[in-house]
Amino acid sequence: MGSVTGTGGGACVAVRETHAAVVFLVGDRAYKMKKPVDLGFLDFTAEPARRAACHREVVLNRRLAPDVYLGDVRGHRPARRAGRAARGDAPDGHPCAGQRSR
């Protein structure tokens, strides 16, 4: 599993949302993170469910677009304040499906 942190080396970041996911467009990459929601027909409230959904998306879509789907990655949000990670506020990584966006 790979990892993505911050803004992609200074690349412009655009964010798009759906009912169940947030997509971060960073340079020529897209990272799709499942939201921790329960919509009745899907339940992503637990991190293992979000991780499994990202993995299934990559496996399913790689069959038809192997050069687009890069695999499972962990997205990390940079701490906004120096002491934030020390207090345990910074997340240790969110499961994402990594893709080429262009």
Phi and psi in radians as a Rosetta constraint file:
Dihedral C 1 N 2 CA 2 C 2 CIRCULARHARMONIC -1.438 0.35
Dihedral N 2 CA 2 C 2 N 3 CIRCULARHARMONIC -3.022 0.35
Dihedral C 2 N 3 CA 3 C 3 CIRCULARHARMONIC -2.549 0.35
Dihedral N 3 CA 3 C 3 N 4 CIRCULARHARMONIC 2.521 0.35
Dihedral C 3 N 4 CA 4 C 4 CIRCULARHARMONIC -2.271 0.35
Dihedral N 4 CA 4 C 4 N 5 CIRCULARHARMONIC 2.340 0.35
Dihedral C 4 N 5 CA 5 C 5 CIRCULARHARMONIC -2.344 0.35
Dihedral N 5 CA 5 C 5 N 6 CIRCULARHARMONIC 2.474 0.35
Dihedral C 5 N 6 CA 6 C 6 CIRCULARHARMONIC 1.254 0.35
Dihedral N 6 CA 6 C 6 N 7 CIRCULARHARMONIC -2.440 0.35
Dihedral C 6 N 7 CA 7 C 7 CIRCULARHARMONIC -1.880 0.35
Dihedral N 7 CA 7 C 7 N 8 CIRCULARHARMONIC 0.311 0.35
Dihedral C 7 N 8 CA 8 C 8 CIRCULARHARMONIC 1.262 0.35
Dihedral N 8 CA 8 C 8 N 9 CIRCULARHARMONIC 0.773 0.35
Dihedral C 8 N 9 CA 9 C 9 CIRCULARHARMONIC 1.150 0.35
Dihedral N 9 CA 9 C 9 N 10 CIRCULARHARMONIC 0.608 0.35
Dihedral C 9 N 10 CA 10 C 10 CIRCULARHARMONIC 1.605 0.35
Dihedral N 10 CA 10 C 10 N 11 CIRCULARHARMONIC -0.020 0.35
Dihedral C 10 N 11 CA 11 C 11 CIRCULARHARMONIC -1.182 0.35
Dihedral N 11 CA 11 C 11 N 12 CIRCULARHARMONIC 2.620 0.35
Dihedral C 11 N 12 CA 12 C 12 CIRCULARHARMONIC -1.165 0.35
Dihedral N 12 CA 12 C 12 N 13 CIRCULARHARMONIC 2.385 0.35
Dihedral C 12 N 13 CA 13 C 13 CIRCULARHARMONIC -1.961 0.35
Dihedral N 13 CA 13 C 13 N 14 CIRCULARHARMONIC 2.226 0.35
Dihedral C 13 N 14 CA 14 C 14 CIRCULARHARMONIC -2.030 0.35
Dihedral N 14 CA 14 C 14 N 15 CIRCULARHARMONIC 2.563 0.35
Dihedral C 14 N 15 CA 15 C 15 CIRCULARHARMONIC -2.149 0.35
Dihedral N 15 CA 15 C 15 N 16 CIRCULARHARMONIC 2.324 0.35
Dihedral C 15 N 16 CA 16 C 16 CIRCULARHARMONIC -2.216 0.35
Dihedral N 16 CA 16 C 16 N 17 CIRCULARHARMONIC 2.500 0.35
Dihedral C 16 N 17 CA 17 C 17 CIRCULARHARMONIC -2.135 0.35
Dihedral N 17 CA 17 C 17 N 18 CIRCULARHARMONIC 2.541 0.35
Dihedral C 17 N 18 CA 18 C 18 CIRCULARHARMONIC -2.078 0.35
Dihedral N 18 CA 18 C 18 N 19 CIRCULARHARMONIC -3.083 0.35
Dihedral C 18 N 19 CA 19 C 19 CIRCULARHARMONIC -1.138 0.35
Dihedral N 19 CA 19 C 19 N 20 CIRCULARHARMONIC -0.460 0.35
Dihedral C 19 N 20 CA 20 C 20 CIRCULARHARMONIC -2.162 0.35
Dihedral N 20 CA 20 C 20 N 21 CIRCULARHARMONIC -0.010 0.35
Dihedral C 20 N 21 CA 21 C 21 CIRCULARHARMONIC -2.606 0.35
Dihedral N 21 CA 21 C 21 N 22 CIRCULARHARMONIC 2.823 0.35
Dihedral C 21 N 22 CA 22 C 22 CIRCULARHARMONIC -2.140 0.35
Dihedral N 22 CA 22 C 22 N 23 CIRCULARHARMONIC 2.285 0.35
Dihedral C 22 N 23 CA 23 C 23 CIRCULARHARMONIC -1.961 0.35
Dihedral N 23 CA 23 C 23 N 24 CIRCULARHARMONIC 2.195 0.35
Dihedral C 23 N 24 CA 24 C 24 CIRCULARHARMONIC -1.824 0.35
Dihedral N 24 CA 24 C 24 N 25 CIRCULARHARMONIC 2.074 0.35
Dihedral C 24 N 25 CA 25 C 25 CIRCULARHARMONIC -1.714 0.35
Dihedral N 25 CA 25 C 25 N 26 CIRCULARHARMONIC 1.978 0.35
Dihedral C 25 N 26 CA 26 C 26 CIRCULARHARMONIC -2.215 0.35
Dihedral N 26 CA 26 C 26 N 27 CIRCULARHARMONIC 1.819 0.35
Dihedral C 26 N 27 CA 27 C 27 CIRCULARHARMONIC 1.035 0.35
Dihedral N 27 CA 27 C 27 N 28 CIRCULARHARMONIC -2.192 0.35
Dihedral C 27 N 28 CA 28 C 28 CIRCULARHARMONIC -1.677 0.35
Dihedral N 28 CA 28 C 28 N 29 CIRCULARHARMONIC 0.348 0.35
Dihedral C 28 N 29 CA 29 C 29 CIRCULARHARMONIC -2.133 0.35
Dihedral N 29 CA 29 C 29 N 30 CIRCULARHARMONIC 2.682 0.35
Dihedral C 29 N 30 CA 30 C 30 CIRCULARHARMONIC -2.276 0.35
Dihedral N 30 CA 30 C 30 N 31 CIRCULARHARMONIC 2.381 0.35
Dihedral C 30 N 31 CA 31 C 31 CIRCULARHARMONIC -2.161 0.35
Dihedral N 31 CA 31 C 31 N 32 CIRCULARHARMONIC 2.052 0.35
Dihedral C 31 N 32 CA 32 C 32 CIRCULARHARMONIC -1.817 0.35
Dihedral N 32 CA 32 C 32 N 33 CIRCULARHARMONIC 2.035 0.35
Dihedral C 32 N 33 CA 33 C 33 CIRCULARHARMONIC -1.931 0.35
Dihedral N 33 CA 33 C 33 N 34 CIRCULARHARMONIC 2.240 0.35
Dihedral C 33 N 34 CA 34 C 34 CIRCULARHARMONIC -1.292 0.35
Dihedral N 34 CA 34 C 34 N 35 CIRCULARHARMONIC 2.407 0.35
Dihedral C 34 N 35 CA 35 C 35 CIRCULARHARMONIC -1.349 0.35
Dihedral N 35 CA 35 C 35 N 36 CIRCULARHARMONIC 2.585 0.35
Dihedral C 35 N 36 CA 36 C 36 CIRCULARHARMONIC -1.394 0.35
Dihedral N 36 CA 36 C 36 N 37 CIRCULARHARMONIC 1.273 0.35
Dihedral C 36 N 37 CA 37 C 37 CIRCULARHARMONIC -2.173 0.35
Dihedral N 37 CA 37 C 37 N 38 CIRCULARHARMONIC 2.732 0.35
Dihedral C 37 N 38 CA 38 C 38 CIRCULARHARMONIC -2.110 0.35
Dihedral N 38 CA 38 C 38 N 39 CIRCULARHARMONIC 1.887 0.35
Dihedral C 38 N 39 CA 39 C 39 CIRCULARHARMONIC -1.820 0.35
Dihedral N 39 CA 39 C 39 N 40 CIRCULARHARMONIC 0.215 0.35
Dihedral C 39 N 40 CA 40 C 40 CIRCULARHARMONIC 1.564 0.35
Dihedral N 40 CA 40 C 40 N 41 CIRCULARHARMONIC -0.999 0.35
Dihedral C 40 N 41 CA 41 C 41 CIRCULARHARMONIC -1.499 0.35
Dihedral N 41 CA 41 C 41 N 42 CIRCULARHARMONIC -0.156 0.35
Dihedral C 41 N 42 CA 42 C 42 CIRCULARHARMONIC -2.617 0.35
Dihedral N 42 CA 42 C 42 N 43 CIRCULARHARMONIC 2.579 0.35
Dihedral C 42 N 43 CA 43 C 43 CIRCULARHARMONIC -2.320 0.35
Dihedral N 43 CA 43 C 43 N 44 CIRCULARHARMONIC 1.786 0.35
Dihedral C 43 N 44 CA 44 C 44 CIRCULARHARMONIC -1.875 0.35
Dihedral N 44 CA 44 C 44 N 45 CIRCULARHARMONIC 0.416 0.35
Dihedral C 44 N 45 CA 45 C 45 CIRCULARHARMONIC -1.185 0.35
Dihedral N 45 CA 45 C 45 N 46 CIRCULARHARMONIC -0.463 0.35
Dihedral C 45 N 46 CA 46 C 46 CIRCULARHARMONIC -1.726 0.35
Dihedral N 46 CA 46 C 46 N 47 CIRCULARHARMONIC 2.423 0.35
Dihedral C 46 N 47 CA 47 C 47 CIRCULARHARMONIC -1.003 0.35
Dihedral N 47 CA 47 C 47 N 48 CIRCULARHARMONIC -0.706 0.35
Dihedral C 47 N 48 CA 48 C 48 CIRCULARHARMONIC -1.054 0.35
Dihedral N 48 CA 48 C 48 N 49 CIRCULARHARMONIC -0.572 0.35
Dihedral C 48 N 49 CA 49 C 49 CIRCULARHARMONIC -1.197 0.35
Dihedral N 49 CA 49 C 49 N 50 CIRCULARHARMONIC -0.699 0.35
Dihedral C 49 N 50 CA 50 C 50 CIRCULARHARMONIC -1.156 0.35
Dihedral N 50 CA 50 C 50 N 51 CIRCULARHARMONIC -0.737 0.35
Dihedral C 50 N 51 CA 51 C 51 CIRCULARHARMONIC -1.075 0.35
Dihedral N 51 CA 51 C 51 N 52 CIRCULARHARMONIC -0.800 0.35
Dihedral C 51 N 52 CA 52 C 52 CIRCULARHARMONIC -1.116 0.35
Dihedral N 52 CA 52 C 52 N 53 CIRCULARHARMONIC -0.683 0.35
Dihedral C 52 N 53 CA 53 C 53 CIRCULARHARMONIC -1.149 0.35
Dihedral N 53 CA 53 C 53 N 54 CIRCULARHARMONIC -0.715 0.35
Dihedral C 53 N 54 CA 54 C 54 CIRCULARHARMONIC -1.108 0.35
Dihedral N 54 CA 54 C 54 N 55 CIRCULARHARMONIC -0.758 0.35
Dihedral C 54 N 55 CA 55 C 55 CIRCULARHARMONIC -1.102 0.35
Dihedral N 55 CA 55 C 55 N 56 CIRCULARHARMONIC -0.780 0.35
Dihedral C 55 N 56 CA 56 C 56 CIRCULARHARMONIC -1.075 0.35
Dihedral N 56 CA 56 C 56 N 57 CIRCULARHARMONIC -0.700 0.35
Dihedral C 56 N 57 CA 57 C 57 CIRCULARHARMONIC -1.065 0.35
Dihedral N 57 CA 57 C 57 N 58 CIRCULARHARMONIC -0.785 0.35
Dihedral C 57 N 58 CA 58 C 58 CIRCULARHARMONIC -1.114 0.35
Dihedral N 58 CA 58 C 58 N 59 CIRCULARHARMONIC -0.847 0.35
Dihedral C 58 N 59 CA 59 C 59 CIRCULARHARMONIC -1.053 0.35
Dihedral N 59 CA 59 C 59 N 60 CIRCULARHARMONIC -0.823 0.35
Dihedral C 59 N 60 CA 60 C 60 CIRCULARHARMONIC -1.103 0.35
Dihedral N 60 CA 60 C 60 N 61 CIRCULARHARMONIC -0.857 0.35
Dihedral C 60 N 61 CA 61 C 61 CIRCULARHARMONIC -1.377 0.35
Dihedral N 61 CA 61 C 61 N 62 CIRCULARHARMONIC -0.396 0.35
Dihedral C 61 N 62 CA 62 C 62 CIRCULARHARMONIC -1.129 0.35
Dihedral N 62 CA 62 C 62 N 63 CIRCULARHARMONIC -0.433 0.35
Dihedral C 62 N 63 CA 63 C 63 CIRCULARHARMONIC -1.064 0.35
Dihedral N 63 CA 63 C 63 N 64 CIRCULARHARMONIC -0.664 0.35
Dihedral C 63 N 64 CA 64 C 64 CIRCULARHARMONIC -1.768 0.35
Dihedral N 64 CA 64 C 64 N 65 CIRCULARHARMONIC -0.335 0.35
Dihedral C 64 N 65 CA 65 C 65 CIRCULARHARMONIC -2.442 0.35
Dihedral N 65 CA 65 C 65 N 66 CIRCULARHARMONIC 1.126 0.35
Dihedral C 65 N 66 CA 66 C 66 CIRCULARHARMONIC -1.110 0.35
Dihedral N 66 CA 66 C 66 N 67 CIRCULARHARMONIC -0.475 0.35
Dihedral C 66 N 67 CA 67 C 67 CIRCULARHARMONIC -1.461 0.35
Dihedral N 67 CA 67 C 67 N 68 CIRCULARHARMONIC -0.143 0.35
Dihedral C 67 N 68 CA 68 C 68 CIRCULARHARMONIC -1.653 0.35
Dihedral N 68 CA 68 C 68 N 69 CIRCULARHARMONIC -0.784 0.35
Dihedral C 68 N 69 CA 69 C 69 CIRCULARHARMONIC -1.503 0.35
Dihedral N 69 CA 69 C 69 N 70 CIRCULARHARMONIC 1.974 0.35
Dihedral C 69 N 70 CA 70 C 70 CIRCULARHARMONIC -1.470 0.35
Dihedral N 70 CA 70 C 70 N 71 CIRCULARHARMONIC -0.399 0.35
Dihedral C 70 N 71 CA 71 C 71 CIRCULARHARMONIC 2.226 0.35
Dihedral N 71 CA 71 C 71 N 72 CIRCULARHARMONIC -3.044 0.35
Dihedral C 71 N 72 CA 72 C 72 CIRCULARHARMONIC -1.378 0.35
Dihedral N 72 CA 72 C 72 N 73 CIRCULARHARMONIC 2.337 0.35
Dihedral C 72 N 73 CA 73 C 73 CIRCULARHARMONIC -2.339 0.35
Dihedral N 73 CA 73 C 73 N 74 CIRCULARHARMONIC 2.888 0.35
Dihedral C 73 N 74 CA 74 C 74 CIRCULARHARMONIC -1.935 0.35
Dihedral N 74 CA 74 C 74 N 75 CIRCULARHARMONIC 2.175 0.35
Dihedral C 74 N 75 CA 75 C 75 CIRCULARHARMONIC -1.644 0.35
Dihedral N 75 CA 75 C 75 N 76 CIRCULARHARMONIC 2.343 0.35
Dihedral C 75 N 76 CA 76 C 76 CIRCULARHARMONIC -2.120 0.35
Dihedral N 76 CA 76 C 76 N 77 CIRCULARHARMONIC 2.322 0.35
Dihedral C 76 N 77 CA 77 C 77 CIRCULARHARMONIC -1.621 0.35
Dihedral N 77 CA 77 C 77 N 78 CIRCULARHARMONIC 2.235 0.35
Dihedral C 77 N 78 CA 78 C 78 CIRCULARHARMONIC -1.152 0.35
Dihedral N 78 CA 78 C 78 N 79 CIRCULARHARMONIC 2.501 0.35
Dihedral C 78 N 79 CA 79 C 79 CIRCULARHARMONIC -1.130 0.35
Dihedral N 79 CA 79 C 79 N 80 CIRCULARHARMONIC 2.393 0.35
Dihedral C 79 N 80 CA 80 C 80 CIRCULARHARMONIC -1.401 0.35
Dihedral N 80 CA 80 C 80 N 81 CIRCULARHARMONIC -0.431 0.35
Dihedral C 80 N 81 CA 81 C 81 CIRCULARHARMONIC -2.267 0.35
Dihedral N 81 CA 81 C 81 N 82 CIRCULARHARMONIC 2.612 0.35
Dihedral C 81 N 82 CA 82 C 82 CIRCULARHARMONIC -0.989 0.35
Dihedral N 82 CA 82 C 82 N 83 CIRCULARHARMONIC -0.665 0.35
Dihedral C 82 N 83 CA 83 C 83 CIRCULARHARMONIC -1.472 0.35
Dihedral N 83 CA 83 C 83 N 84 CIRCULARHARMONIC -0.058 0.35
Dihedral C 83 N 84 CA 84 C 84 CIRCULARHARMONIC -1.090 0.35
Dihedral N 84 CA 84 C 84 N 85 CIRCULARHARMONIC -0.828 0.35
Dihedral C 84 N 85 CA 85 C 85 CIRCULARHARMONIC -1.132 0.35
Dihedral N 85 CA 85 C 85 N 86 CIRCULARHARMONIC -0.628 0.35
Dihedral C 85 N 86 CA 86 C 86 CIRCULARHARMONIC -1.131 0.35
Dihedral N 86 CA 86 C 86 N 87 CIRCULARHARMONIC -0.543 0.35
Dihedral C 86 N 87 CA 87 C 87 CIRCULARHARMONIC -1.427 0.35
Dihedral N 87 CA 87 C 87 N 88 CIRCULARHARMONIC -0.174 0.35
Dihedral C 87 N 88 CA 88 C 88 CIRCULARHARMONIC 1.540 0.35
Dihedral N 88 CA 88 C 88 N 89 CIRCULARHARMONIC 0.208 0.35
Dihedral C 88 N 89 CA 89 C 89 CIRCULARHARMONIC -1.373 0.35
Dihedral N 89 CA 89 C 89 N 90 CIRCULARHARMONIC -0.490 0.35
Dihedral C 89 N 90 CA 90 C 90 CIRCULARHARMONIC -1.349 0.35
Dihedral N 90 CA 90 C 90 N 91 CIRCULARHARMONIC 2.304 0.35
Dihedral C 90 N 91 CA 91 C 91 CIRCULARHARMONIC -1.193 0.35
Dihedral N 91 CA 91 C 91 N 92 CIRCULARHARMONIC 2.644 0.35
Dihedral C 91 N 92 CA 92 C 92 CIRCULARHARMONIC -1.604 0.35
Dihedral N 92 CA 92 C 92 N 93 CIRCULARHARMONIC 0.139 0.35
Dihedral C 92 N 93 CA 93 C 93 CIRCULARHARMONIC 2.329 0.35
Dihedral N 93 CA 93 C 93 N 94 CIRCULARHARMONIC 2.368 0.35
Dihedral C 93 N 94 CA 94 C 94 CIRCULARHARMONIC -1.919 0.35
Dihedral N 94 CA 94 C 94 N 95 CIRCULARHARMONIC 2.391 0.35
Dihedral C 94 N 95 CA 95 C 95 CIRCULARHARMONIC -1.163 0.35
Dihedral N 95 CA 95 C 95 N 96 CIRCULARHARMONIC 2.356 0.35
Dihedral C 95 N 96 CA 96 C 96 CIRCULARHARMONIC -2.411 0.35
Dihedral N 96 CA 96 C 96 N 97 CIRCULARHARMONIC 2.716 0.35
Dihedral C 96 N 97 CA 97 C 97 CIRCULARHARMONIC -1.729 0.35
Dihedral N 97 CA 97 C 97 N 98 CIRCULARHARMONIC 2.098 0.35
Dihedral C 97 N 98 CA 98 C 98 CIRCULARHARMONIC -1.606 0.35
Dihedral N 98 CA 98 C 98 N 99 CIRCULARHARMONIC 2.387 0.35
Dihedral C 98 N 99 CA 99 C 99 CIRCULARHARMONIC -2.478 0.35
Dihedral N 99 CA 99 C 99 N 100 CIRCULARHARMONIC 2.749 0.35
Dihedral C 99 N 100 CA 100 C 100 CIRCULARHARMONIC -1.413 0.35
Dihedral N 100 CA 100 C 100 N 101 CIRCULARHARMONIC 2.409 0.35
Dihedral C 100 N 101 CA 101 C 101 CIRCULARHARMONIC -1.834 0.35
Dihedral N 101 CA 101 C 101 N 102 CIRCULARHARMONIC -0.149 0.35
